[in-house]
Amino acid sequence: MMHRAKRSLGQNFLQDPNVAQKIVRVFDAKPDEAVVEIGPGKGALTALLLQSIPHCTVIELDNELAPFLQEQFGEKITVIHNDILSVSLTELREQLGKPIRLLGNIPYNITTPILFHVVDSLPAVKDFMVMMQTEVAQRIVAKPRTKEYGILSILLQYFSTPKMQFQVSKNSFFPIPNVSSAIVHLDFEKPFPNRAQNEALFRKIVRGTFGKRRKTLRNGLKGLDVPVTEFEKLSVDLELRPEELSVADFVQLSNELIHCAPQILNTATEEVDG
Ligand code: SAH
């Protein structure tokens, strides 16, 4: 079809059939699974998916591409013509009757909001195979004490097992993007083994302390209105900076702070995605 790529919708269509094949092969969808593709575009991945499964659901925002896809694939797909960020994955999971397997080469400018949308929909989503900017992929799999390690690393390593699958050349897309890309797999069925007793509190502490990256934990916790009288009860060294704490350390810290949760949960923290 004639379609002019829309920059506003982050459209970089996969052109290289070998890359598309590889993504779908690694994703390995089975006929009885509830597969949902985000941002299918002209159907580069959809067509390959439908070689191994009889049906899938696609979520596409573009006014021309949504009807085009329906016409192209007919009854084999259910098209949700909407913004992924407005689609309730929890309701979709109810309709489909089983946890969702997500796949998508999605717009880079909304990668982080989409990741948070998916995390907020758990346990509706089983796993997510997603194309993203290499730099964001590196942040997701980063280890403590590196410059890439941050909120995204901790939250995704807490809620899933993230795996960097492979790099994708810029030349595999049209139009050619400015940044290099990578495919990441997030397995939400294998979350971090230690659990936070209050996940809202855990997220708040991660966000609140990393918001001030150069500050020590002591100062970060003060900023969250944790009473100084609580500090001596904590087992973690408060002179450390947030990037020196592992996921396990953050889980433990949030569990130790649980009895002063009311104050912390009322403290506003910026929604930063660093
Ligand atoms: N998956 C296709 C297209 C990638 S381009 C391929 O690999 O070729 C990204 C796609 O996401 C485009 O089709 C774009 O229209 C769609 N898109 C952009 N913003 C979206 C949103 N908020 N919700 C759903 N789809 C969106």
py3Dmol code that shows the C-alpha trace and the ligand (Angstrom):
import py3Dmol

protein = """\
ATOM      1  CA  MET A   1       0.000   0.000   0.000  1.00  0.00           C
ATOM      2  CA  MET A   2       1.026   3.611  -0.415  1.00  0.00           C
ATOM      3  CA  HIS A   3       1.665   4.949   3.023  1.00  0.00           C
ATOM      4  CA  ARG A   4       3.777   7.854   4.076  1.00  0.00           C
ATOM      5  CA  ALA A   5       5.604   7.128   7.344  1.00  0.00           C
ATOM      6  CA  LYS A   6       4.346   9.409  10.100  1.00  0.00           C
ATOM      7  CA  ARG A   7       7.069  10.732  12.337  1.00  0.00           C
ATOM      8  CA  SER A   8       4.472  11.715  14.956  1.00  0.00           C
ATOM      9  CA  LEU A   9       3.540   8.034  15.314  1.00  0.00           C
ATOM     10  CA  GLY A  10       7.162   6.875  15.505  1.00  0.00           C
ATOM     11  CA  GLN A  11       6.833   4.893  12.315  1.00  0.00           C
ATOM     12  CA  ASN A  12       9.976   2.985  11.343  1.00  0.00           C
ATOM     13  CA  PHE A  13       8.803  -0.035   9.417  1.00  0.00           C
ATOM     14  CA  LEU A  14      10.814  -3.244   9.410  1.00  0.00           C
ATOM     15  CA  GLN A  15      12.136  -3.782   5.918  1.00  0.00           C
ATOM     16  CA  ASP A  16      14.491  -6.698   6.420  1.00  0.00           C
ATOM     17  CA  PRO A  17      12.581  -9.991   6.174  1.00  0.00           C
ATOM     18  CA  ASN A  18      15.407 -11.879   7.932  1.00  0.00           C
ATOM     19  CA  VAL A  19      15.093  -9.678  11.014  1.00  0.00           C
ATOM     20  CA  ALA A  20      11.299 -10.036  11.055  1.00  0.00           C
ATOM     21  CA  GLN A  21      11.700 -13.834  10.726  1.00  0.00           C
ATOM     22  CA  LYS A  22      14.192 -13.925  13.568  1.00  0.00           C
ATOM     23  CA  ILE A  23      11.937 -11.938  15.941  1.00  0.00           C
ATOM     24  CA  VAL A  24       8.943 -14.167  15.267  1.00  0.00           C
ATOM     25  CA  ARG A  25      11.047 -17.333  15.503  1.00  0.00           C
ATOM     26  CA  VAL A  26      12.522 -16.370  18.876  1.00  0.00           C
ATOM     27  CA  PHE A  27       9.043 -15.317  20.129  1.00  0.00           C
ATOM     28  CA  ASP A  28       7.821 -18.825  19.242  1.00  0.00           C
ATOM     29  CA  ALA A  29       4.040 -18.367  19.472  1.00  0.00           C
ATOM     30  CA  LYS A  30       1.903 -21.475  19.894  1.00  0.00           C
ATOM     31  CA  PRO A  31      -1.573 -21.849  18.324  1.00  0.00           C
ATOM     32  CA  ASP A  32      -3.450 -21.882  21.645  1.00  0.00           C
ATOM     33  CA  GLU A  33      -1.793 -18.721  23.039  1.00  0.00           C
ATOM     34  CA  ALA A  34      -3.342 -15.232  23.359  1.00  0.00           C
ATOM     35  CA  VAL A  35      -0.954 -13.221  21.197  1.00  0.00           C
ATOM     36  CA  VAL A  36      -1.278  -9.431  21.026  1.00  0.00           C
ATOM     37  CA  GLU A  37       0.845  -7.281  18.740  1.00  0.00           C
ATOM     38  CA  ILE A  38       1.359  -3.581  19.472  1.00  0.00           C
ATOM     39  CA  GLY A  39       1.903  -1.189  16.546  1.00  0.00           C
ATOM     40  CA  PRO A  40       1.713  -3.765  13.728  1.00  0.00           C
ATOM     41  CA  GLY A  41       2.099  -1.074  11.034  1.00  0.00           C
ATOM     42  CA  LYS A  42       1.819  -2.719   7.628  1.00  0.00           C
ATOM     43  CA  GLY A  43       1.939  -6.173   9.160  1.00  0.00           C
ATOM     44  CA  ALA A  44       5.601  -7.204   8.712  1.00  0.00           C
ATOM     45  CA  LEU A  45       5.540  -9.238  11.939  1.00  0.00           C
ATOM     46  CA  THR A  46       1.809 -10.027  11.831  1.00  0.00           C
ATOM     47  CA  ALA A  47       2.063 -11.919   8.545  1.00  0.00           C
ATOM     48  CA  LEU A  48       4.829 -14.133   9.926  1.00  0.00           C
ATOM     49  CA  LEU A  49       3.044 -14.676  13.245  1.00  0.00           C
ATOM     50  CA  LEU A  50      -0.043 -15.890  11.394  1.00  0.00           C
ATOM     51  CA  GLN A  51       2.035 -18.633   9.771  1.00  0.00           C
ATOM     52  CA  SER A  52       2.189 -20.415  13.130  1.00  0.00           C
ATOM     53  CA  ILE A  53      -0.991 -19.275  14.916  1.00  0.00           C
ATOM     54  CA  PRO A  54      -4.564 -19.051  13.598  1.00  0.00           C
ATOM     55  CA  HIS A  55      -5.447 -15.693  15.165  1.00  0.00           C
ATOM     56  CA  CYS A  56      -3.994 -12.675  16.927  1.00  0.00           C
ATOM     57  CA  THR A  57      -5.114  -9.311  18.288  1.00  0.00           C
ATOM     58  CA  VAL A  58      -3.395  -6.141  17.080  1.00  0.00           C
ATOM     59  CA  ILE A  59      -3.437  -2.651  18.589  1.00  0.00           C
ATOM     60  CA  GLU A  60      -2.768   0.078  15.999  1.00  0.00           C
ATOM     61  CA  LEU A  61      -3.371   3.825  16.336  1.00  0.00           C
ATOM     62  CA  ASP A  62      -2.884   4.916  12.713  1.00  0.00           C
ATOM     63  CA  ASN A  63      -6.191   5.782  10.980  1.00  0.00           C
ATOM     64  CA  GLU A  64      -5.082   4.383   7.627  1.00  0.00           C
ATOM     65  CA  LEU A  65      -3.157   1.341   8.835  1.00  0.00           C
ATOM     66  CA  ALA A  66      -5.904   0.008  11.142  1.00  0.00           C
ATOM     67  CA  PRO A  67      -8.447  -0.546   8.296  1.00  0.00           C
ATOM     68  CA  PHE A  68      -5.659  -1.683   5.955  1.00  0.00           C
ATOM     69  CA  LEU A  69      -4.644  -4.431   8.397  1.00  0.00           C
ATOM     70  CA  GLN A  70      -8.237  -5.590   8.821  1.00  0.00           C
ATOM     71  CA  GLU A  71      -8.638  -5.840   5.062  1.00  0.00           C
ATOM     72  CA  GLN A  72      -5.282  -7.564   4.636  1.00  0.00           C
ATOM     73  CA  PHE A  73      -5.692 -10.256   7.299  1.00  0.00           C
ATOM     74  CA  GLY A  74      -9.508 -10.519   7.609  1.00  0.00           C
ATOM     75  CA  GLU A  75     -10.855 -12.815  10.299  1.00  0.00           C
ATOM     76  CA  LYS A  76      -7.384 -13.892  11.350  1.00  0.00           C
ATOM     77  CA  ILE A  77      -6.936 -10.703  13.323  1.00  0.00           C
ATOM     78  CA  THR A  78      -8.933  -8.566  15.721  1.00  0.00           C
ATOM     79  CA  VAL A  79      -7.947  -4.934  15.240  1.00  0.00           C
ATOM     80  CA  ILE A  80      -8.131  -2.590  18.213  1.00  0.00           C
ATOM     81  CA  HIS A  81      -7.881   0.854  16.625  1.00  0.00           C
ATOM     82  CA  ASN A  82      -6.613   2.767  19.640  1.00  0.00           C
ATOM     83  CA  ASP A  83      -3.636   4.092  21.562  1.00  0.00           C
ATOM     84  CA  ILE A  84      -1.951   1.206  23.426  1.00  0.00           C
ATOM     85  CA  LEU A  85      -1.699   3.447  26.473  1.00  0.00           C
ATOM     86  CA  SER A  86      -5.520   3.710  26.577  1.00  0.00           C
ATOM     87  CA  VAL A  87      -6.175   0.000  26.117  1.00  0.00           C
ATOM     88  CA  SER A  88      -6.819  -1.931  29.328  1.00  0.00           C
ATOM     89  CA  LEU A  89      -4.660  -5.035  29.017  1.00  0.00           C
ATOM     90  CA  THR A  90      -6.402  -6.426  32.077  1.00  0.00           C
ATOM     91  CA  GLU A  91      -9.796  -6.275  30.303  1.00  0.00           C
ATOM     92  CA  LEU A  92      -8.257  -7.640  27.116  1.00  0.00           C
ATOM     93  CA  ARG A  93      -6.817 -10.565  29.075  1.00  0.00           C
ATOM     94  CA  GLU A  94     -10.308 -11.280  30.475  1.00  0.00           C
ATOM     95  CA  GLN A  95     -11.769 -11.267  26.959  1.00  0.00           C
ATOM     96  CA  LEU A  96      -9.043 -13.533  25.606  1.00  0.00           C
ATOM     97  CA  GLY A  97      -9.374 -15.913  28.548  1.00  0.00           C
ATOM     98  CA  LYS A  98      -5.655 -16.327  29.195  1.00  0.00           C
ATOM     99  CA  PRO A  99      -2.542 -14.275  29.984  1.00  0.00           C
ATOM    100  CA  ILE A 100      -1.350 -12.199  27.050  1.00  0.00           C
ATOM    101  CA  ARG A 101       1.838 -12.788  25.100  1.00  0.00           C
ATOM    102  CA  LEU A 102       2.847  -9.338  23.809  1.00  0.00           C
ATOM    103  CA  LEU A 103       4.993  -8.555  20.786  1.00  0.00           C
ATOM    104  CA  GLY A 104       5.884  -5.268  19.169  1.00  0.00           C
ATOM    105  CA  ASN A 105       8.186  -3.066  17.176  1.00  0.00           C
ATOM    106  CA  ILE A 106       6.819   0.016  18.864  1.00  0.00           C
ATOM    107  CA  PRO A 107       7.568   3.763  18.631  1.00  0.00           C
ATOM    108  CA  TYR A 108      10.756   4.603  20.532  1.00  0.00           C
ATOM    109  CA  ASN A 109       9.370   7.807  22.013  1.00  0.00           C
ATOM    110  CA  ILE A 110       6.781   5.846  24.003  1.00  0.00           C
ATOM    111  CA  THR A 111       8.848   2.771  24.959  1.00  0.00           C
ATOM    112  CA  THR A 112       9.064   3.703  28.648  1.00  0.00           C
ATOM    113  CA  PRO A 113       5.353   4.618  29.051  1.00  0.00           C
ATOM    114  CA  ILE A 114       4.437   1.344  27.315  1.00  0.00           C
ATOM    115  CA  LEU A 115       6.725  -0.642  29.645  1.00  0.00           C
ATOM    116  CA  PHE A 116       5.101   0.984  32.692  1.00  0.00           C
ATOM    117  CA  HIS A 117       1.635   0.403  31.216  1.00  0.00           C
ATOM    118  CA  VAL A 118       2.486  -3.297  30.872  1.00  0.00           C
ATOM    119  CA  VAL A 119       3.942  -3.522  34.394  1.00  0.00           C
ATOM    120  CA  ASP A 120       0.793  -1.832  35.747  1.00  0.00           C
ATOM    121  CA  SER A 121      -1.314  -4.480  33.960  1.00  0.00           C
ATOM    122  CA  LEU A 122       0.327  -7.463  35.633  1.00  0.00           C
ATOM    123  CA  PRO A 123      -0.511 -10.328  35.924  1.00  0.00           C
ATOM    124  CA  ALA A 124      -2.462  -9.881  32.654  1.00  0.00           C
ATOM    125  CA  VAL A 125       0.730 -10.098  30.588  1.00  0.00           C
ATOM    126  CA  LYS A 126       2.833 -13.247  30.470  1.00  0.00           C
ATOM    127  CA  ASP A 127       5.764 -11.958  28.437  1.00  0.00           C
ATOM    128  CA  PHE A 128       6.758  -9.166  26.030  1.00  0.00           C
ATOM    129  CA  MET A 129       9.112  -9.321  23.067  1.00  0.00           C
ATOM    130  CA  VAL A 130       9.887  -5.734  22.260  1.00  0.00           C
ATOM    131  CA  MET A 131      12.019  -3.678  19.900  1.00  0.00           C
ATOM    132  CA  MET A 132      13.615  -0.631  21.478  1.00  0.00           C
ATOM    133  CA  GLN A 133      16.510   1.776  21.312  1.00  0.00           C
ATOM    134  CA  THR A 134      19.737  -0.086  22.259  1.00  0.00           C
ATOM    135  CA  GLU A 135      20.435   2.464  24.972  1.00  0.00           C
ATOM    136  CA  VAL A 136      17.113   1.723  26.702  1.00  0.00           C
ATOM    137  CA  ALA A 137      17.697  -2.033  26.356  1.00  0.00           C
ATOM    138  CA  GLN A 138      21.067  -1.614  28.075  1.00  0.00           C
ATOM    139  CA  ARG A 139      19.420   0.275  30.917  1.00  0.00           C
ATOM    140  CA  ILE A 140      16.879  -2.498  31.406  1.00  0.00           C
ATOM    141  CA  VAL A 141      19.506  -5.241  31.815  1.00  0.00           C
ATOM    142  CA  ALA A 142      22.078  -3.060  33.651  1.00  0.00           C
ATOM    143  CA  LYS A 143      23.822  -4.229  36.817  1.00  0.00           C
ATOM    144  CA  PRO A 144      24.356  -2.074  39.960  1.00  0.00           C
ATOM    145  CA  ARG A 145      27.236   0.423  39.983  1.00  0.00           C
ATOM    146  CA  THR A 146      27.035   1.134  36.252  1.00  0.00           C
ATOM    147  CA  LYS A 147      25.887   4.366  34.651  1.00  0.00           C
ATOM    148  CA  GLU A 148      23.019   2.581  32.877  1.00  0.00           C
ATOM    149  CA  TYR A 149      21.597   1.227  36.161  1.00  0.00           C
ATOM    150  CA  GLY A 150      18.472   3.064  37.294  1.00  0.00           C
ATOM    151  CA  ILE A 151      14.719   2.967  37.863  1.00  0.00           C
ATOM    152  CA  LEU A 152      14.042   1.048  34.661  1.00  0.00           C
ATOM    153  CA  SER A 153      16.648  -1.612  35.544  1.00  0.00           C
ATOM    154  CA  ILE A 154      15.307  -2.184  39.039  1.00  0.00           C
ATOM    155  CA  LEU A 155      11.607  -2.185  38.185  1.00  0.00           C
ATOM    156  CA  LEU A 156      11.946  -4.481  35.184  1.00  0.00           C
ATOM    157  CA  GLN A 157      14.401  -6.813  36.949  1.00  0.00           C
ATOM    158  CA  TYR A 158      11.918  -6.932  39.838  1.00  0.00           C
ATOM    159  CA  PHE A 159       8.793  -7.602  37.741  1.00  0.00           C
ATOM    160  CA  SER A 160      10.398  -9.830  35.089  1.00  0.00           C
ATOM    161  CA  THR A 161      13.508 -11.576  33.884  1.00  0.00           C
ATOM    162  CA  PRO A 162      14.725  -9.308  31.086  1.00  0.00           C
ATOM    163  CA  LYS A 163      16.929 -10.704  28.357  1.00  0.00           C
ATOM    164  CA  MET A 164      18.749  -8.848  25.602  1.00  0.00           C
ATOM    165  CA  GLN A 165      18.039 -11.016  22.567  1.00  0.00           C
ATOM    166  CA  PHE A 166      19.876  -9.385  19.651  1.00  0.00           C
ATOM    167  CA  GLN A 167      20.837  -6.094  18.037  1.00  0.00           C
ATOM    168  CA  VAL A 168      19.048  -4.823  14.931  1.00  0.00           C
ATOM    169  CA  SER A 169      20.809  -2.637  12.370  1.00  0.00           C
ATOM    170  CA  LYS A 170      19.372   0.804  11.561  1.00  0.00           C
ATOM    171  CA  ASN A 171      19.302  -0.266   7.914  1.00  0.00           C
ATOM    172  CA  SER A 172      16.648  -2.872   8.701  1.00  0.00           C
ATOM    173  CA  PHE A 173      14.040  -0.092   8.913  1.00  0.00           C
ATOM    174  CA  PHE A 174      12.413   2.425   6.622  1.00  0.00           C
ATOM    175  CA  PRO A 175      12.680   5.283   7.275  1.00  0.00           C
ATOM    176  CA  ILE A 176      16.110   4.656   8.845  1.00  0.00           C
ATOM    177  CA  PRO A 177      15.971   5.726  12.520  1.00  0.00           C
ATOM    178  CA  ASN A 178      18.623   7.893  14.192  1.00  0.00           C
ATOM    179  CA  VAL A 179      19.347   5.339  16.888  1.00  0.00           C
ATOM    180  CA  SER A 180      20.342   1.690  16.916  1.00  0.00           C
ATOM    181  CA  SER A 181      17.879  -0.923  18.114  1.00  0.00           C
ATOM    182  CA  ALA A 182      17.714  -4.151  20.054  1.00  0.00           C
ATOM    183  CA  ILE A 183      15.145  -6.824  20.776  1.00  0.00           C
ATOM    184  CA  VAL A 184      14.485  -7.482  24.461  1.00  0.00           C
ATOM    185  CA  HIS A 185      12.397 -10.273  25.967  1.00  0.00           C
ATOM    186  CA  LEU A 186      10.679  -9.636  29.300  1.00  0.00           C
ATOM    187  CA  ASP A 187       9.491 -12.765  31.069  1.00  0.00           C
ATOM    188  CA  PHE A 188       6.902 -11.710  33.663  1.00  0.00           C
ATOM    189  CA  GLU A 189       6.410 -15.309  34.754  1.00  0.00           C
ATOM    190  CA  LYS A 190       9.925 -15.208  36.207  1.00  0.00           C
ATOM    191  CA  PRO A 191       9.942 -12.156  38.471  1.00  0.00           C
ATOM    192  CA  PHE A 192      12.611 -11.471  41.084  1.00  0.00           C
ATOM    193  CA  PRO A 193      12.396 -14.185  43.790  1.00  0.00           C
ATOM    194  CA  ASN A 194      12.322 -11.827  46.821  1.00  0.00           C
ATOM    195  CA  ARG A 195       9.000 -10.007  46.993  1.00  0.00           C
ATOM    196  CA  ALA A 196       8.181  -6.555  48.345  1.00  0.00           C
ATOM    197  CA  GLN A 197       5.320  -6.737  50.848  1.00  0.00           C
ATOM    198  CA  ASN A 198       4.007  -3.439  49.521  1.00  0.00           C
ATOM    199  CA  GLU A 199       4.831  -2.936  45.840  1.00  0.00           C
ATOM    200  CA  ALA A 200       3.562   0.641  45.730  1.00  0.00           C
ATOM    201  CA  LEU A 201       5.987   1.455  48.525  1.00  0.00           C
ATOM    202  CA  PHE A 202       8.813  -0.392  46.782  1.00  0.00           C
ATOM    203  CA  ARG A 203       8.236   1.605  43.577  1.00  0.00           C
ATOM    204  CA  LYS A 204       7.987   4.832  45.511  1.00  0.00           C
ATOM    205  CA  ILE A 205      11.320   4.240  47.234  1.00  0.00           C
ATOM    206  CA  VAL A 206      13.075   3.292  43.996  1.00  0.00           C
ATOM    207  CA  ARG A 207      11.688   6.354  42.205  1.00  0.00           C
ATOM    208  CA  GLY A 208      12.183   8.670  45.158  1.00  0.00           C
ATOM    209  CA  THR A 209      15.815   7.780  45.829  1.00  0.00           C
ATOM    210  CA  PHE A 210      16.894   7.626  42.162  1.00  0.00           C
ATOM    211  CA  GLY A 211      15.180  10.925  41.426  1.00  0.00           C
ATOM    212  CA  LYS A 212      18.159  12.390  43.249  1.00  0.00           C
ATOM    213  CA  ARG A 213      20.791  10.098  41.848  1.00  0.00           C
ATOM    214  CA  ARG A 214      23.808  11.827  43.324  1.00  0.00           C
ATOM    215  CA  LYS A 215      22.340  11.929  46.804  1.00  0.00           C
ATOM    216  CA  THR A 216      23.062   9.329  49.444  1.00  0.00           C
ATOM    217  CA  LEU A 217      20.213   7.078  50.540  1.00  0.00           C
ATOM    218  CA  ARG A 218      20.045   9.037  53.774  1.00  0.00           C
ATOM    219  CA  ASN A 219      19.199  12.220  51.871  1.00  0.00           C
ATOM    220  CA  GLY A 220      16.924  10.412  49.429  1.00  0.00           C
ATOM    221  CA  LEU A 221      14.885   8.939  52.294  1.00  0.00           C
ATOM    222  CA  LYS A 222      14.692  12.319  54.033  1.00  0.00           C
ATOM    223  CA  GLY A 223      13.266  13.685  50.787  1.00  0.00           C
ATOM    224  CA  LEU A 224      10.590  10.979  51.004  1.00  0.00           C
ATOM    225  CA  ASP A 225       9.679  12.150  54.514  1.00  0.00           C
ATOM    226  CA  VAL A 226      10.942   9.004  56.224  1.00  0.00           C
ATOM    227  CA  PRO A 227      11.291  10.020  59.890  1.00  0.00           C
ATOM    228  CA  VAL A 228      14.960  10.215  60.890  1.00  0.00           C
ATOM    229  CA  THR A 229      14.068   8.134  63.956  1.00  0.00           C
ATOM    230  CA  GLU A 230      13.480   5.163  61.620  1.00  0.00           C
ATOM    231  CA  PHE A 231      16.940   5.350  60.092  1.00  0.00           C
ATOM    232  CA  GLU A 232      18.760   3.479  62.839  1.00  0.00           C
ATOM    233  CA  LYS A 233      16.458   0.478  62.360  1.00  0.00           C
ATOM    234  CA  LEU A 234      17.524  -0.001  58.746  1.00  0.00           C
ATOM    235  CA  SER A 235      20.091  -2.649  57.841  1.00  0.00           C
ATOM    236  CA  VAL A 236      21.303  -0.985  54.634  1.00  0.00           C
ATOM    237  CA  ASP A 237      24.234   1.442  54.723  1.00  0.00           C
ATOM    238  CA  LEU A 238      22.651   4.873  54.326  1.00  0.00           C
ATOM    239  CA  GLU A 239      25.844   6.442  53.017  1.00  0.00           C
ATOM    240  CA  LEU A 240      25.489   4.441  49.790  1.00  0.00           C
ATOM    241  CA  ARG A 241      24.106   6.031  46.627  1.00  0.00           C
ATOM    242  CA  PRO A 242      21.021   4.428  45.052  1.00  0.00           C
ATOM    243  CA  GLU A 243      23.006   2.970  42.133  1.00  0.00           C
ATOM    244  CA  GLU A 244      25.025   0.894  44.616  1.00  0.00           C
ATOM    245  CA  LEU A 245      21.938  -1.012  45.801  1.00  0.00           C
ATOM    246  CA  SER A 246      20.876  -4.274  44.179  1.00  0.00           C
ATOM    247  CA  VAL A 247      17.239  -5.189  43.488  1.00  0.00           C
ATOM    248  CA  ALA A 248      17.377  -7.405  46.597  1.00  0.00           C
ATOM    249  CA  ASP A 249      18.613  -4.412  48.664  1.00  0.00           C
ATOM    250  CA  PHE A 250      15.681  -2.267  47.489  1.00  0.00           C
ATOM    251  CA  VAL A 251      13.205  -5.049  48.300  1.00  0.00           C
ATOM    252  CA  GLN A 252      14.680  -5.381  51.779  1.00  0.00           C
ATOM    253  CA  LEU A 253      14.738  -1.620  52.335  1.00  0.00           C
ATOM    254  CA  SER A 254      11.081  -1.277  51.350  1.00  0.00           C
ATOM    255  CA  ASN A 255      10.110  -4.199  53.606  1.00  0.00           C
ATOM    256  CA  GLU A 256      11.950  -2.631  56.526  1.00  0.00           C
ATOM    257  CA  LEU A 257      10.189   0.671  55.932  1.00  0.00           C
ATOM    258  CA  ILE A 258       6.735  -0.856  55.764  1.00  0.00           C
ATOM    259  CA  HIS A 259       5.557   0.412  59.144  1.00  0.00           C
ATOM    260  CA  CYS A 260       6.118   4.031  58.094  1.00  0.00           C
ATOM    261  CA  ALA A 261       4.550   3.418  54.669  1.00  0.00           C
ATOM    262  CA  PRO A 262       1.622   5.833  55.148  1.00  0.00           C
ATOM    263  CA  GLN A 263       3.856   8.920  55.163  1.00  0.00           C
ATOM    264  CA  ILE A 264       5.970   7.780  52.233  1.00  0.00           C
ATOM    265  CA  LEU A 265       3.017   6.810  50.098  1.00  0.00           C
ATOM    266  CA  ASN A 266       1.615  10.304  50.559  1.00  0.00           C
ATOM    267  CA  THR A 267       4.822  12.015  49.471  1.00  0.00           C
ATOM    268  CA  ALA A 268       4.741  13.166  45.864  1.00  0.00           C
ATOM    269  CA  THR A 269       7.565  11.855  43.666  1.00  0.00           C
ATOM    270  CA  GLU A 270       8.160  12.909  40.091  1.00  0.00           C
ATOM    271  CA  GLU A 271       7.384  10.353  37.435  1.00  0.00           C
ATOM    272  CA  VAL A 272      10.913  10.168  36.098  1.00  0.00           C
ATOM    273  CA  ASP A 273      12.011   7.326  33.876  1.00  0.00           C
ATOM    274  CA  GLY A 274      15.766   7.429  34.400  1.00  0.00           C
TER     275      GLY A 274
END
"""
ligand_1 = """\
26
SAH
N 5.561 -3.260 13.688
C 5.651 -2.598 12.391
C 5.531 -1.070 12.487
C 6.571 -0.390 13.357
S 6.393 1.368 13.377
C 6.934 -3.005 11.703
O 7.793 -3.583 12.363
O 7.088 -2.738 10.510
C 5.478 1.621 14.902
C 3.983 1.355 14.743
O 3.328 1.731 15.978
C 3.313 2.174 13.650
O 2.478 1.331 12.915
C 2.502 3.219 14.414
O 1.379 3.680 13.699
C 2.125 2.462 15.657
N 1.813 3.319 16.828
C 2.350 4.521 17.129
N 1.872 4.971 18.295
C 1.005 4.024 18.763
C 0.189 3.918 19.917
N 0.190 4.877 20.842
N -0.578 2.828 20.068
C -0.570 1.849 19.123
N 0.184 1.893 18.006
C 0.962 2.965 17.815
"""
view = py3Dmol.view(width=600, height=400)
view.addModel(protein, "pdb")
view.setStyle({"model": 0}, {"cartoon": {"style": "trace"}})
view.addModel(ligand_1, "xyz")
view.setStyle({"model": 1}, {"stick": {}})
view.zoomTo()
view.show()
